[in-house]
Amino acid sequence: MIVCALFNPALDVCFNVEKFEPGNTLLDLHSNSFPSGKGINVARVVKTLGEAVSVAALIPENDSRKFSSFLCGLEVEPLFFEIPGNARVNVTILEEKNSCVTHLNSAAQKIPVRIQEEFLSFITGQIKQGDWWSFSGSIPSGFECDVYKRVIDVCNQRGVQSLLDTRSNALKFGLRSKPFIIKPNISELEEYFEEPIKGVHHIALKGKRFIDMGISYVFISLGSDGMIALHENDCLLCSPPKVKAVDTVGCGDAMVAGMLVAQKRKFSFADTCRMAVACGASKAMHQGPGVVTRDEVWQLMEDVEINAV
């Protein structure tokens, strides 16, 4: 089983407009609303690729039924710890005329430390040998910066492989537990090292720092340029196939899903890279987070170009 942790869920509302003009009233807009969060995005792709998956989440009780129904409809098992209140709401405005995307992300309610401890106890109770865990996304307001570190420590104690995909202090603390896989992007890398990072070799040198810390796999996402991947003494530049991009939101989450599935299936390092990049490329071809097709991923894997750095 692959388990995707979701610490900071949201309800996403997307509006499609021909032209967005601030200050005007826009009527009869096409919209779409759905539960979201990086853990859900990852789980959707994992399920599409054919693996059993669950989402272990901190869910505000007023929206629990929405999240549960959504995941069950995807054949993803919900493992919920409910808290009082409502989920935060994120609004995306897709402006067709200028191909412009505007995001409005609301703040989450501040969570008391007592609930943090109860939720961590719930999460650690779910960690079982043989499973793979993904810890991705931001942490709620009120949670301490070391929450990912604490649950990854438990994973390590129980022989469970974990992946960490976050930023800022949550990343800094989480790295101390040496997760099996990490997936920073360039901005997260620059924030961590507190300096600009330019060029393939500079990125590779920074990635090697994580390998030297004891992390087994380091995947640095480069957006439309693919990723740089490091494992032991190998460093690979993985370039994606050329595709017609429709929506790039959630491509990084699709890559995470590819990494998890490939590792669970004991793929080689190079084939793990191919699957991760192919998942990101497939996602870019479809509207909405977590949307890929299995056949497309297999086809795109053949066109991922891999070169040693």
Steps between C-alpha positions, in 0.01 A plus 500: 500500500609856425374754754488871419493728803294819474561750778347812341196418279296751300196531280598626155262708291599567138333763279547519123463852364564646157647817647546587867434864584543596867209700639240351264226247571537187288186291461421142395861383515600140448648373826628183660535420869686207655699398811870557458843485654833357385429168673179459300674595174769238560247234599293551184801431277611202711154348459498564124832316476338198662618502863289484815511837674350684795499860622568557871369849563411766753148593385266774633180319595262731307663388176584142594219349291612690189856374534393144579257478209757646262772252598268200505386595150865472395537167684745662741461400865434796736670489842369813671569671830217752535530840665239774548443761228518537124771435243679800351390603151731564206371681191659471155397732216591370154497788252471360149571814298842568653576142610540641850446313828422682828509315834329620819595274793333552836673450833414195704369519854766491768520154655561462876806301609270247669345411163845481342606237753177302456537507123864388514395214726234408243752515212766294676235241583450447127870446416552130431784294358477442127325831426645805326423846636491835320517820705436796273373854518485770763419452867206674671531822695564410863694182422866491599761493224629155599177303441629334182826418676312328781289277275798416275691397814222249568515377139873440538453318830245265339693440179251697287625697198393865484501785250510868600385782272465830686683828551634755750542391861289187450763386247796602715372305801374207291840447341649431842309170505652394166190405301561239232403739216479878472369711211588869529457740210747777416333770712489265800865411443597868489298571812668212684856597402426875515667576167417510127558168326568513127590232250490121494833445673423746781166328559670160499759613756225618734310176452814306590496675838177316581647166390794566733248559782377143458193548280475217246322673211495870410273616217526871418214610277579755228149574375469458124871405485442174690716420800843419634511173692770373737550158658824373649769602246262556208369839389258512205346783299154380401339697215127460430347425161347794316126516570225758458459638852141574602538541878826472695344525848577177686777376267739474795247293693462267200880458498490406869240233425719360224798481735300316765347248261830433324684447828225278638529289185881490538574679174860590420616853578479601131151352457384670821610828342321415176173424676517814715565730203240323286237548772578872513476526120171309489353727768598811301287370212180495708290755686484458877739372768568128523377422148719265293431191290688176557556419132627852439754466781638174359529656154664819625757302703656386173561861398662625823861586425753414771860621510768468767613828657 
